[in-house]
Amino acid sequence: MIKKCLFPVAGYGTRFLPATKSMPKEMLPIVNKPLVQYGVEEAIAAGMTTCAMVTGRGKRSIADHFDISFELEHQISGTGKEVYLESIRNVLDKGVFTMVRQREMKGLGHAILTGEALIGSEPFGVVLSDDLCINDGPGVLSQMAELYRQFRCSIVAIQEVPVEEVHKYGVIAGESLKDGIFRVDEMVEKPDAASAPSNLAIIGRYILTPDIFDILRETPPGANGEVQLTDALQTQARQGCVMAYKFSGRRFDCGSVPGFVEATNFVYEHLYSQQ
């Protein structure tokens, strides 16, 4: 039902300087696979085989990663090293990749609006590669796509975070419909602990309906002078419906060095050390 997924990958990755001075943060590897590939694999598994990348200057390696490297393929053809290309070959066989540049960094809402030409007038997923989600069963986007079949509205993934960390996230409040599913009444971008409506934080997985583009066009800059997706979703919740879903799985904040190291250790211990 949902065929496309948007990947905002234009950010500078300043928390990983100097590594990200010449290397996109989305290409930082968790063991031997870049962050963005984990997100693409999750999207494809959910049936979202058209992957729309909103890139920026200095992000050429992302486009190169989701393409064939003829020289490399030729050099290792027929050798035992070909096995190392299986995961990316599988992605390239199943996915279609489109790209547009975000010329100015004006926030997540602006990045998503930049991707409108790649999405068109249909519902779509959004993956923020900083958030690595690991599941034994269906991935987070697969879980959310199934919910979309029921609710047919925008859906945000949420998890409980310590109160002292709510200032790092968009936070929701709303009516609990059943275990782990909320109808959103309020959304606040990076509130302080005293004013936060809850400790239910939005993480980097969304399903959005196409009317979000018109709302984003009318959304004034908010926190940090940026166009905030959270503000647009708050408008969408007032005008119609936005659901929040407490997903099944483990999420790592790979936008921070501690979270990146934790994810690397977890993936190695649970996935690679058993091979």
C-alpha positions in Angstrom: 0.0 0.0 0.0 2.8 2.4 0.9 5.5 2.3 -1.9 7.8 5.1 -1.0 10.1 6.1 1.8 11.9 9.4 2.3 15.4 9.6 3.8 16.5 13.1 4.9 20.3 12.6 4.7 21.5 16.2 4.2 22.6 17.0 7.7 26.2 17.9 8.7 26.7 15.3 11.5 28.6 17.8 13.6 28.6 15.5 16.7 30.9 13.2 14.8 33.5 15.8 13.6 36.2 15.5 12.4 35.1 12.1 10.8 32.1 13.8 9.1 34.1 16.6 7.7 34.5 14.5 4.5 32.2 11.5 5.2 28.4 11.7 5.5 27.3 10.6 9.0 24.8 8.3 7.3 27.7 6.4 5.8 29.3 5.7 9.2 29.4 1.9 9.5 27.8 -0.2 12.2 30.3 -3.1 11.9 30.5 -3.4 8.1 27.3 -1.8 6.9 26.5 2.0 6.7 23.7 3.4 8.8 21.7 4.4 5.8 21.7 0.9 4.4 20.1 -0.5 7.6 17.3 2.0 7.1 16.9 1.2 3.5 16.7 -2.5 4.3 14.0 -1.8 6.8 12.0 0.3 4.3 12.2 -2.4 1.6 11.1 -5.1 4.0 8.0 -3.0 4.6 7.3 -2.8 0.9 8.6 0.7 0.5 10.9 -0.1 -2.4 11.2 3.4 -3.8 13.8 5.2 -1.6 13.8 8.9 -2.0 17.0 10.6 -0.7 17.1 14.3 0.3 20.8 14.9 0.2 23.1 17.8 0.3 26.6 18.9 -0.7 29.3 16.4 0.1 26.9 13.5 0.1 28.0 11.9 -3.2 29.1 8.7 -1.5 25.5 7.9 -0.5 24.5 7.9 -4.2 27.6 5.9 -5.0 26.8 3.3 -2.3 23.4 2.6 -3.9 24.9 2.0 -7.3 27.1 -0.6 -9.0 30.9 -0.2 -8.7 32.0 -1.8 -11.9 35.7 -1.7 -11.0 35.2 -3.4 -7.6 32.7 -5.9 -9.0 35.3 -6.8 -11.7 38.2 -7.2 -9.3 36.4 -9.6 -6.9 34.3 -11.4 -9.5 34.6 -15.2 -9.0 36.5 -14.9 -5.7 35.3 -15.7 -2.2 35.1 -12.0 -1.5 31.9 -11.7 -3.5 29.9 -12.8 -0.5 30.6 -9.5 1.2 28.5 -7.7 -1.5 25.4 -9.9 -1.0 23.5 -7.5 1.3 24.0 -4.4 -1.0 23.3 -6.4 -4.1 20.0 -7.6 -2.6 19.1 -3.9 -1.8 20.0 -2.8 -5.4 17.9 -5.6 -6.9 14.8 -4.7 -4.9 15.0 -0.9 -4.5 14.7 2.1 -6.7 16.6 5.2 -5.6 15.8 8.8 -6.4 17.6 11.9 -5.1 17.1 15.6 -4.7 19.3 18.2 -2.9 18.3 20.3 0.1 20.2 23.5 -0.7 19.8 25.0 2.8 19.6 23.3 6.2 16.3 24.6 7.5 15.1 21.7 9.6 13.5 18.3 9.2 10.2 19.9 8.0 12.0 21.7 5.2 13.9 18.5 4.3 10.7 16.6 3.9 9.1 19.4 1.9 12.2 19.3 -0.4 11.4 15.7 -1.1 7.8 16.4 -2.2 8.8 16.2 -5.9 10.0 12.6 -5.3 7.0 11.5 -3.3 4.0 13.0 -5.1 0.5 12.8 -3.7 0.6 9.5 -1.8 1.4 8.3 1.7 5.0 7.6 2.5 7.4 6.5 5.1 10.2 8.5 6.6 13.4 7.1 8.1 16.0 9.1 10.0 19.1 7.0 9.7 20.5 8.3 13.0 17.9 6.0 14.7 19.0 2.4 14.2 16.1 0.0 15.0 16.8 -3.7 15.5 14.0 -6.3 15.6 13.8 -10.0 15.8 10.4 -9.9 14.1 8.9 -7.3 11.6 10.8 -4.0 11.5 9.4 -0.8 12.8 8.2 0.5 9.4 6.5 -2.9 8.7 4.7 -2.6 12.0 3.6 1.0 11.2 2.5 0.1 7.7 0.2 -2.5 9.1 -1.3 0.2 11.5 -1.7 2.5 8.5 -4.0 0.0 6.9 -6.3 0.4 9.9 -6.1 4.2 10.6 -5.2 5.7 7.2 -3.6 8.8 8.9 -0.1 10.0 9.8 1.7 7.8 12.4 4.8 8.6 14.5 6.9 6.0 16.3 7.4 6.7 20.0 9.2 5.3 23.0 9.5 6.3 26.6 12.6 8.2 27.6 13.9 9.4 30.9 12.3 12.7 31.9 15.8 14.4 32.0 16.2 13.6 28.3 12.9 14.9 26.9 14.6 18.1 25.8 16.3 16.1 23.0 13.1 15.0 21.3 9.7 15.9 20.0 7.2 14.7 22.7 3.6 13.7 22.4 0.5 13.5 24.6 -2.8 12.0 23.7 -5.5 9.5 24.3 -4.5 5.9 24.7 -6.7 3.8 22.4 -5.1 0.4 23.3 -1.7 -0.8 24.4 1.0 1.2 22.7 -1.3 3.2 20.4 -2.3 6.8 21.1 -4.4 9.4 19.3 -2.2 12.5 19.5 -3.6 15.7 21.0 -0.4 17.6 21.6 3.2 17.6 20.2 6.0 19.8 21.5 9.5 20.0 20.0 12.3 19.7 22.5 10.5 20.9 25.6 12.2 21.3 29.0 11.4 18.7 31.6 9.0 21.0 33.5 6.8 21.7 30.5 6.9 18.4 28.7 3.4 16.9 28.2 4.8 13.3 28.7 8.0 11.3 28.4 6.7 9.7 25.1 9.4 10.8 22.6 9.1 10.7 18.8 11.9 8.7 17.2 13.0 8.7 13.6 10.2 6.6 12.0 7.1 8.2 10.4 4.3 7.4 8.0 2.9 10.6 6.6 -0.1 11.4 4.5 0.6 13.8 1.5 -1.4 16.7 3.0 1.6 17.2 5.2 3.3 19.0 2.3 0.7 21.8 2.2 0.8 22.1 6.0 4.6 22.4 5.9 4.4 25.2 3.4 2.3 27.2 5.8 4.4 26.3 8.9 6.5 29.1 10.2 10.0 28.5 11.6 10.0 27.2 15.1 12.7 26.0 17.5 16.2 27.1 16.3 14.6 29.0 13.4 13.9 25.8 11.6 10.8 24.4 10.0 9.8 21.7 12.5 8.0 18.6 11.3 6.6 18.3 14.9 4.8 21.7 14.4 3.3 20.5 11.1 2.1 17.3 12.7 0.5 19.2 15.6 -1.5 21.1 13.0 -2.4 17.9 11.2 -3.5 16.4 14.5 -5.8 19.4 15.2 -7.3 19.2 11.7 -7.7 15.5 11.5 -5.8 12.7 13.0 -2.2 11.7 13.9 -1.5 8.4 15.7 1.5 7.5 17.9 2.8 4.0 18.1 5.0 2.5 20.8 6.9 0.2 18.6 8.3 -3.3 19.2 12.1 -3.5 18.9 15.3 -1.9 20.2 16.4 1.6 19.1 19.9 3.1 19.2 20.6 6.8 19.0 23.4 6.6 16.5 23.5 10.4 16.2 25.5 10.4 19.5 28.8 8.8 20.0 27.7 6.7 23.0 24.7 5.4 21.1 26.8 4.6 18.0 29.3 2.6 20.1 26.4 0.8 21.9 24.8 -0.1 18.5 28.1 -1.3 17.1 28.7 -3.6 20.1 25.2 -4.9 20.0 25.1 -5.7 16.3 28.5 -7.4 16.4 27.6 -9.5 19.5 24.1 -10.5 18.3 24.4 -10.7 14.6 28.0 -11.1 13.4 29.6 -13.0 16.1 27.2 -15.9 15.5 28.0 -16.2 11.8 
